Amino acid sequence: MNWYALVKRYFDAGLYTGEQLQVFVTTKKITDKQAKEITKATAV
């Protein structure tokens, strides 16, 4: 399973917050770098 793609899609849809992404980092489903990439992609 591609966790990065799944988490990014859900984040982009507004289903996850930046804080909730840290749960995936803690459980090693995505890296801290990937979490930062996801949140930067939506920053204006």
N, CA and C atoms as an extended XYZ file, in Angstrom:
132
Properties=species:S:1:pos:R:3:atomname:S:1:resname:S:1:resid:I:1 pbc="F F F"
N         0.849       -1.180        0.000 N   MET     1
C         0.000        0.000        0.000 CA  MET     1
C         0.891        1.238        0.000 C   MET     1
N         0.538        2.211       -0.812 N   ASN     2
C         1.279        3.460       -0.874 CA  ASN     2
C         0.657        4.448        0.121 C   ASN     2
N         1.179        4.448        1.326 N   TRP     3
C         0.635        5.290        2.388 CA  TRP     3
C         0.754        6.769        2.066 C   TRP     3
N         1.868        7.159        1.444 N   TYR     4
C         2.074        8.565        1.111 CA  TYR     4
C         0.938        9.074        0.226 C   TYR     4
N         0.639        8.360       -0.840 N   ALA     5
C        -0.412        8.782       -1.772 CA  ALA     5
C        -1.770        8.833       -1.079 C   ALA     5
N        -2.045        7.840       -0.261 N   LEU     6
C        -3.325        7.786        0.435 CA  LEU     6
C        -3.476        8.943        1.423 C   LEU     6
N        -2.454        9.159        2.233 N   VAL     7
C        -2.504       10.228        3.228 CA  VAL     7
C        -2.576       11.589        2.539 C   VAL     7
N        -1.822       11.771        1.465 N   LYS     8
C        -1.844       13.044        0.727 CA  LYS     8
C        -3.233       13.314        0.159 C   LYS     8
N        -3.837       12.289       -0.419 N   ARG     9
C        -5.180       12.452       -0.992 CA  ARG     9
C        -6.179       12.855        0.093 C   ARG     9
N        -6.121       12.202        1.235 N   TYR    10
C        -7.036       12.515        2.325 CA  TYR    10
C        -6.755       13.902        2.900 C   TYR    10
N        -5.486       14.270        3.007 N   PHE    11
C        -5.132       15.598        3.508 CA  PHE    11
C        -5.646       16.667        2.547 C   PHE    11
N        -5.418       16.461        1.259 N   ASP    12
C        -5.872       17.419        0.247 CA  ASP    12
C        -7.389       17.565        0.237 C   ASP    12
N        -8.087       16.500        0.603 N   ALA    13
C        -9.548       16.530        0.662 CA  ALA    13
C       -10.056       17.155        1.963 C   ALA    13
N        -9.131       17.491        2.878 N   GLY    14
C        -9.519       18.115        4.134 CA  GLY    14
C        -9.912       17.129        5.222 C   GLY    14
N        -9.600       15.854        5.019 N   LEU    15
C        -9.977       14.843        6.002 CA  LEU    15
C        -8.956       14.692        7.120 C   LEU    15
N        -7.728       15.138        6.884 N   TYR    16
C        -6.670       15.096        7.897 CA  TYR    16
C        -6.084       16.482        8.075 C   TYR    16
N        -5.653       16.769        9.294 N   THR    17
C        -4.944       18.015        9.585 CA  THR    17
C        -3.446       17.725        9.629 C   THR    17
N        -2.657       18.773        9.701 N   GLY    18
C        -1.216       18.608        9.832 CA  GLY    18
C        -0.849       17.824       11.080 C   GLY    18
N        -1.574       18.061       12.156 N   GLU    19
C        -1.316       17.327       13.403 CA  GLU    19
C        -1.624       15.844       13.235 C   GLU    19
N        -2.675       15.542       12.519 N   GLN    20
C        -3.041       14.141       12.317 CA  GLN    20
C        -2.020       13.411       11.448 C   GLN    20
N        -1.325       14.135       10.579 N   LEU    21
C        -0.283       13.511        9.764 CA  LEU    21
C         0.824       12.944       10.640 C   LEU    21
N         1.045       13.556       11.793 N   GLN    22
C         2.107       13.086       12.680 CA  GLN    22
C         1.836       11.675       13.206 C   GLN    22
N         0.582       11.277       13.258 N   VAL    23
C         0.258        9.904       13.659 CA  VAL    23
C         0.864        8.925       12.656 C   VAL    23
N         0.801        9.266       11.387 N   PHE    24
C         1.363        8.398       10.353 CA  PHE    24
C         2.885        8.394       10.403 C   PHE    24
N         3.472        9.509       10.817 N   VAL    25
C         4.926        9.565       10.984 CA  VAL    25
C         5.329        8.689       12.170 C   VAL    25
N         4.615        8.822       13.268 N   THR    26
C         4.915        8.049       14.475 CA  THR    26
C         4.810        6.544       14.229 C   THR    26
N         3.829        6.150       13.441 N   THR    27
C         3.644        4.723       13.154 CA  THR    27
C         4.458        4.266       11.945 C   THR    27
N         5.307        5.176       11.452 N   LYS    28
C         6.229        4.880       10.347 CA  LYS    28
C         5.539        4.477        9.049 C   LYS    28
N         4.364        5.046        8.822 N   LYS    29
C         3.670        4.828        7.548 CA  LYS    29
C         4.181        5.812        6.500 C   LYS    29
N         4.547        7.027        6.939 N   ILE    30
C         5.200        8.012        6.086 CA  ILE    30
C         6.347        8.618        6.885 C   ILE    30
N         7.270        9.252        6.183 N   THR    31
C         8.398        9.879        6.871 CA  THR    31
C         8.041       11.310        7.253 C   THR    31
N         8.845       11.883        8.128 N   ASP    32
C         8.654       13.279        8.509 CA  ASP    32
C         8.813       14.173        7.280 C   ASP    32
N         9.756       13.840        6.429 N   LYS    33
C         9.970       14.612        5.195 CA  LYS    33
C         8.723       14.568        4.307 C   LYS    33
N         8.116       13.408        4.177 N   GLN    34
C         6.907       13.283        3.371 CA  GLN    34
C         5.760       14.094        3.974 C   GLN    34
N         5.636       14.085        5.287 N   ALA    35
C         4.587       14.862        5.948 CA  ALA    35
C         4.779       16.346        5.666 C   ALA    35
N         6.026       16.807        5.702 N   LYS    36
C         6.305       18.213        5.410 CA  LYS    36
C         5.994       18.540        3.956 C   LYS    36
N         6.286       17.618        3.043 N   GLU    37
C         5.970       17.828        1.628 CA  GLU    37
C         4.462       17.955        1.423 C   GLU    37
N         3.696       17.145        2.115 N   ILE    38
C         2.237       17.186        1.984 CA  ILE    38
C         1.700       18.527        2.461 C   ILE    38
N         2.173       18.993        3.613 N   THR    39
C         1.647       20.246        4.153 CA  THR    39
C         2.146       21.454        3.369 C   THR    39
N         3.351       21.396        2.827 N   LYS    40
C         3.860       22.504        2.012 CA  LYS    40
C         3.096       22.631        0.709 C   LYS    40
N         2.635       21.533        0.174 N   ALA    41
C         1.927       21.544       -1.106 CA  ALA    41
C         0.640       22.357       -1.028 C   ALA    41
N         0.074       22.493        0.176 N   THR    42
C        -1.177       23.228        0.316 CA  THR    42
C        -0.969       24.623        0.897 C   THR    42
N         0.252       24.941        1.325 N   ALA    43
C         0.527       26.262        1.894 CA  ALA    43
C         0.521       27.313        0.790 C   ALA    43
N         0.018       28.486        1.142 N   VAL    44
C        -0.048       29.576        0.160 CA  VAL    44
C         0.986       30.614        0.481 C   VAL    44
